[in-house]
Amino acid sequence: MASAGIKYHRFVYVFRRECRRLVSRPLYLLCMVGAPLFCYLFFTTLMQSGLPLDMPAGVVDEDMTTTSRQLTRNLDAFEQTAIVAHYPAFNDARAAMQRGEIYGFYYIPRGTSAEAQAQRQPTVSFYTNNTLLIAGSLLFRDMKMMSELASGSAARAALYARGATEQQAMAFLQPIVIDTHPLNNPWLNYSVYLNNTFAPGVLMLLIFLITVYSIGVEIKERTAREWLRSSGNSIYIAMAGKLLPHTLIFFGMGIVYNVYLYGFLHFPCNSGILPMLFATLCLVLASQCMGVVMIGTLPTLRLGLSFASLWGVLSFSICGLSFPAMAMHPVLQALANLFPLRHYFLIYVDQALNGYPMAYSWVNYMALLLFMLLPFVIVHRLKRALIYYKYVP
């Protein structure tokens, strides 16, 4: 009992020591509280509308008929497209797009209406700047849909002229009616798609950096031995006492983004918020343990921070958010499992979007648990580094 009491007091001493270090250095609070809050607000307000709206586009109308003007007005009525300029010639519109004034333009050649009425299959063209992928893709979608609607309208008028009824004309133009139902994100909202991974991803990156920094700076400032002595030379007490204040703060930031996304912004959360809070706690603990492994493997502050930055940034690309993991090279698919954010992303899809029971994601929870066990592999090497390593600037 006495031994347990001594260990407890040592743990409390290390815990208080770390709390004093946190409040004595503004860098900690800035990175642990200020940076996450800023990123949450920045990304959600940046994509507040869900998709970019009223992206500038141009029109080259050489036909100058009632039909072509109606086509232009209908294109301008699309939510993502705003017709901001009419150009007299193709070269003028191309030059405007090259200058970055518009993201695309719609070209209606002379005689389009007359050829459509004579059923001679006129050609309209549209050009988009796909250097900017989202803007180019959305404008391409609107212009393509407008062209298809115009084509259908011309074909319907021709069928009416031949005496077809509306039902016969529609059956000919669209023999199979497509009934689409986008699941989980029916609004096709980019904010829902991106921010549910950006927020925990940024938090994970900051956990990597702060965990590595808080241990690495002890080595750099030659306070590591004093820190270890205060724990009774127990690396386990030293690590637990140092990291617990970080865990509480970072989990608090995790609660904030969960409440903000699912409670305030009303993003889809079909399983309820409690499973997502548990997944967030698992992500925080797994990220801290990864940070311990990073500084234990490379017990130099600059190398440890470089390792943490690289691993954190790669997580956004390989977790499956921006590019589906199943379409990656098999080697990359295997490597994706080495990133905690990948498993959190899969849990989010299962729990928040699909509303499956937590047991459905047991593989991903076990993977996060394995990340939490990794420090036990490196802990003795880290202890030797705390005692014997000499920092070289």
N, C-alpha and C positions, 0 to 999 in steps of 0.2 A: 504493500500500500504506500509505504514511504517513497519507494522508487517511482511509482506512478504519480505521486504528488509532485515530486521533483521534476519529472518530465513535463507535467502540466504547467508548472511555474516557468520552466524554461521556454515552453511553447508560447505562453502568454508574453514573456519578455521579448521574444523574437517578433511576435505579432505587433506589440506596441512599438518596438524599434522600427519596423517597416512602416507603420502608420506615421511615425514622426518623419521618416524619410519622404513619404509621399506628400505630406503637407509642406515640407520644407523646400521642395523643388517644384516650381510652377509647371515644369515640363510634364510631370506625371499627370497632373489634373488636366492639363491642356490636351494631352493625347488620350487620356482615359475617359474624359467627360466631354470636353469641348469639341474635339475632332469628331467623335461619333454623332453628337447632336447636330453639328454642322452638316455632316454628310447625309444624315437622315432628311433634314429639311431641304438641302440642296437638291438631292436626286428626286425627291417627291414633288417639289415645286417645279423643277425643270421639266418633268413629264406630267404635269398636273392635268393637262387635257387628254392624256392617254396616247394620242397620236399627234404628230405635227399637223397643224391646221393652216389653211390658206397659204400654201406654198406658191410662190410667184411663178407663173407660166405665161407664155405668149401665144399669139395666134397669128398665122399668115393666111389671110382670107383673100385669095385671088378670085374667088367665085362671086362674092358680093351679092348674094341673093338672100331672099327671105329664109330659105332652108339653111344656108350656111350661117346666117346670123342666129337662127334658132339653135343650131348645133353649138355655137360658141356660148350662148347664154346657158344652155343645159350643162356644158362642161364647167362653166364658172359656178354653177349651183352645187357642184360636188364639194363636200366638206373640206377635203384636203387640197383642193385646187382653187387658186385665185388668178383669174386672167387680169394681168396688170398692164399689158401692152399689146397693141396691134401693130404688126410690122408690114411694110409694103412689099417686101421681098424676102425670099428664103435666106439670102446672105446676111441681111440685117438681123434676122432672128438668130442665126447661127453665131454671129459676132456678139450679140447680147448674152447668149448662153456661155460663150467662151469668157466673157468678162465677169461672169458670175451674177448677172442681174436677174436671170431667170434660171429655173432648174429644167425647163423643157419647153417645147412649143409644138403647136398643132398646125399642120400644113394642109390647107384645103385648096387644091389647084382649080384653075379656071375651067368652067364647064361641068363641075361635079354634079350639080343639081340636074342639069339637062341630061347628062348621061345616065343618072340614076332613074329618071323618069322614063328614059328610053331603054332601060334594062341592059345597059352596056358595061356594067361592072366598073364604075369609076374607082379610083384609088386615092385614099387620103393617107397622109403620113404623120407620124408623131415621133419626136426626138427627145430623149431624156438624158440628163447627165448622171450616169450611174457611177461616177467617181464618188458621189455622195449617195451611198447605197439606199438608205431609207427614203430620202427625198426622191431619188430616181425611181425606186420601185413603186412608191405610192402614186406618183404621177403617171407612171406607165400603166398601173392598174386602172386609174380613172380614165385615161385616154383610150385604153383598149376597150373598156366597158362602154364608153361613149360611142366608139366606132361600131361596136356590136349592136348597140341600141339603134343607132342611125341606120345600119344595114337592115335590121329587123323591121324598122319603121318603113323603109323604102319597099321591102319585100311584101309587107302587109298591105301597103297602098296598091301595089300591083295586083295582089290577089283579090282585093276588094273590087278593083276595076274589072276583073274577070268574072265577077259575080259570086265569089266565095263568101260564105258567112263568117262571122267573127270566130265561131268555134272551129270551122274548117281551117281558117287562116292560122289560128294559134296552134292547132294540131300539126299543121305543116311546118311552122316556124320552130316550134318547140315540142317535138313528139314525145320527149321524156322530160317531165318536170322534176327538177332537182330540189329536194328539201334538205337544207343544210342546218346542222345544229352544232356550233362550236361548243365543246364541253369545257367546263371549269372556268373559262374566261370568255363568256359569250360576247363581251363588249370589244374583244380584241384589243384590250387596253395594254399598251406597252409598259405602263407604270406597274401594273400588276405582274406582268411578265418579268420585269427586270428588278424592281426594288425588293422583292421578296428574297432575292439572292445577293443583291448589292449590299443591303444593310448588314446581314450577317457576315458577308465576305469582308467588308471594311472592318467590322468589329474583329474578325478573326485575324486580319493582317495587323491591326493594332495590338492585339494580344501577343502575337509572335514578337513584335518589335519591343514591347514593354517588358515581356518576360526575359528576353535576351538582354535587354539593356539593364534591367534591375540586377541581374546576376553578373553580367559583364562589367558593370561599373564598380562593383565590389572588388573585382580582380584588378581593374585599372587603378583604383584609388587606394589599393592595398588595405582594404578594410575586410577582406574575405576571411582572414584568420580570426579577427575579432568577432565577426558574425558567427563563425563556426564555433568559437569558444562559448559564446552566449547561449548556444544550444546544447552545451555539454558535449561538443564534438560529435553530435549526432546529425548526420547529413539529412536524415528524414525529418527531424524536428526543425532543422534550419530551413528546409525547403517548404515544409507545411506552414510554418509561421510566416515566411516571407510571401508566399503566394496566396494565402487565404484572403488578405485584404484586397488583392487584385481580383480574386474570384468574386468577391462580394460586389465590387464596383462594376466589373465587366458584366456580371449577371444582371445587375441593376440596369445597365445600359441595354442589355438584351430584353429585359422586361419592357423598357421604354419603347423600343422599336416594335415589339409585338403588340403592345397596346395601341401605339400610334397607327400601325398598318391595319390591324384587324378591328380595333375598337373605334378609332377616330375616322380613318379613311374607308373603313368597311370593305377591305379587300376580302376575297373569298377565304373562308376558314371553316370548312365543312365538318371538321372533327372537333371544333371548339378550341379555345386558346390554350388549355392546359397541356395537351400533347406537344404543342409548339414551344411552350415554355420549357418543358422537359427536354425537348430536342435542343433548345438554345443552351440550357445548362450543360448538356453533354458536349456541345460544340465548344463552349468556353473552356471546360476542363480538358478536352482533347487538344485544343489549341495551346493552352498553357503547357501541357506535357510535351507537345511538339517543340515549343520554345525552349524547354529544358534540354531536350535532345539536341537542339541546334547549338546552344551555347556549350553543352557538354562535349559535343563532337568537335567544335571549333572554339576553344576557350579564349578567344581574342575578341574584343568588343566589335571591332570593325568587320571582322570576318563573320562573326555571328549575326550581326545586323544585315550584312549582305546576303547571307544564307536565308534569313527570315524574309527579307524583302523579295528575293527571287521566288521562294516557295509560295509566298502569299499572293504575288501577282500572277504566277502561273495557275493558281487555283481558279481564278475567274475564267480562264480559257479552257481548262481541262475538266471542269466540274460538269460540263454538259449544258450550261446555260446558253452560251453563244453559238455553240456548234454541237449537235447531238453526239454523245459518246459512242453510240452504236455505229456511227458512220466513220469513226476514227480508225486509224490503223490498229490492228490487234495489240501491238505493243503499247500504244498509247491508252487503249482501253484498260489494259492491265495496270499501267502506271497511274491511271485516274484514281484507283482505289487507295493510293498513298496520300491523298489529300482529304483532310476532314470535311472541307466544304462540299465535296462530291457526295458524301454520305448524308450531310445535312440537306442538300438539295433534293436527294431522292426521298428523304423523310418528309420534306415539305410537300413534294408532289403527292405522296401517298396520303399524308394526314390532312393538310390544309385544302388541297385541290380535290382529291378523290374522296376524302372522308373515310378512308379505310381504318380498321382498328389498328392500334399500335403494334399488335403482334404480327401484322402483315409486314412490318419493316424491321423485323428482329435482326436480319443480317446487317443492316446499316447501324443499328444500335450496338451490335456486337463489335462492329468495326471501330466505332467511336470508343468503345470500352478498351479495345486493343491499343488505341492511341494513348489512352490514359495509363496503360501499363508500361509503355516504352521507357519512361525515365528509370525504371528499375534495372534496365539493361546498362544504362550509361551513368548511374548515380555514383559508382565508386571512382570512375574516371573523373567525374566532375569534382568529387571531394579531393582527389589528388591535385587537380588544377587549382582549387581554392587554397590549398596548403603550399604547394611548391611553385606554381606558375608565376613567373615574373613578367609583368606587362612591359613590352618594348614599344615605344611610340613609333 
